[in-house]
Every structure is written in structure tokens, then in C-alpha cells.
């Protein structure tokens, strides 16, 4: 029975590492939820970039320092903001990490790297959106 649990966990971890290609940010949905208010969307994207662009490195450092409590709070916050922005790949990776941490399962280095990579992609895309004259 124990071998099956180990195999199941390993397969689940491997599944987490596979990304489904989705939009980086769902700008149309954000605009719709804010009644087309581009200024509000710009504010949210600027706030996201300011508050979260360094979270990948912060998370890695917290994990290296075995500060799991603060690391879990950080990834929980990142999960929430990414869900609100429609950054579903980042949301998925953050959720997967948070789930592992709640189960007291070691987070694979590859998944930590994926968090950093997806966060960078999302921040870069948000900056590109901010550089647009019009969002639609």
C-alpha cells in the first residue's frame, strides 16, 4: 500500500510540472469585471508588479532558510492575486505549491523554478499591457 502512495504522489508531482497553455493574464475578463475601467486595470497591474515581482526569489530564499510558514503565506498571497488577475497558469502553480506545503510534502526544486518562471512571464506581460495605449 505504501508503494502506491509514493507512486501516486510522484505522478501527481509530475502532473503539476506540466503546463497547460493558457493566456498569461485575462485582460478582457479583468476589464469586464471593472466595467471597462482601463485606469483601474492599469492600477491593479502596477500594484501587482510593484508588490509581487520579487516573490519568486523571496519564496526560494524562504524555502532555503526553512521558513515554511512565511513561504506558505507568500505563495497563498500570490495564488490569490493571480486568481484575481486571471493569471491561471501562475494560479495553478501557486495552488500546487500551497497544497504540497499544507500536506507537509517537500516542494520540488523544479516546481519552485516554475513558480519563478511563471511569475516573471506574468510580470513581463503585465508590463507589456501597461505599455499599450489601449487595452482593447
N, C-alpha and C positions, 0 to 999 in steps of 0.2 A: 504494500500500500504506500509506503514512504517513497519508493522509487517513482510511483506515478505522480505524487505530489511534486517531486523535484522536476520531473519531466514536464508536467503541466505548467509549473512556474517558469521553466526555461522557455517553453514555447510561447507563453504569454509575454515574456520579456522580449523575445524576438519579434513578436507581432507589434509590440509598441515601437520598435525601431523602424518599422516600415511606414513611410508617409504616404497618405492619400493626397493627391494633388488637388488642392482647393485654393480659392483666392486667398491672398495673403491677408487682406483686410476687406470686409464687405462694406465698402463706402456707400453704396446705394442704400443698404439697409440702415446704416447709421443716419444718412440724410433723411430717409423716410421717417425714422423714429424721432427725429428732431424737426419735423415739418419742413424739411428742405433748408434749414438754417445753416448755411455754409460757415458762418462765423463761429457758431457753436461747435461744429465738427472740427474746424481748424484749432479751436481752443483745446478740445479733447485730445487731438493728435499731438499738439505741442506739449500738453501736460504728460501724455504717455511717454513721449520721447525724453522729456526732462526727468521724469520720475523713475523710468524703468530701463533706460538704455544700458545701464551698467549692471542690471540684475543677473545676467548670465555669469559674469565674473564674480559678483558678490556671492552667488549661490555656490559656485565652485570653491571659493575660499572658505565659506561657512562649512561646507562638507569636508574639506581638507582639514579644517580645525575641529571637526567632530561636533560642531554646533548645530545639531539636527533640529532643535526647537526653532531657532531663528531661520534656518534654511527652509523648514516646512512653512513657517509664516510667510516668508518671501515668495515661495512657489505658490502658496494659496492666493496671495495678493495678485501675482502675475496671472494665475488662472482666471481670477475674477475679471480683471481689466481686459484680458484678451477675449474672454467671452463677450463682454460688453461691446467690444470693438468689432466683433465678428472675425477675429483672427483665429480661425478654428484649428489650424494646424498647431499654432502656439498653445492654444487652449488644450488641445488633446495631449500634447507633450507635457504640459504643466500638470494636467489631471493625472496622467500616468505616474509621474514622479510623486505627486502628492499621495496617490493611492499606495504606492510602494512604501513611502515613508510611514504612512498610518499603519501599515501592516508590519512595520519594522523590518522591511526587506531592504537589503543593500541596493542602492541605485547604481546601475551600471555606468561606467565612465562614458560609454557611447551614448547613453541617454542624456547625460549631463552635457556632453558636447552638442547633442541635437538641440537641447534647450537653448544653448548659446547661439547656435547657428540660426534657429528659427526666430529667436528674439532679434538678432542682427538683421535678418531678412525683413522682419516686420517693421523695425525702426527705420531701415533704409526706405522701405516702401512708403511709410507714413511721411517721411521727409520729401519723397518724390511727389506725393499728393499735395503737401503743403506748398510745393513749388509751382503747382498748376494755377493758372489764372481762374479757371472754373473747374469744379469737381465733376460736373455732368455735362 
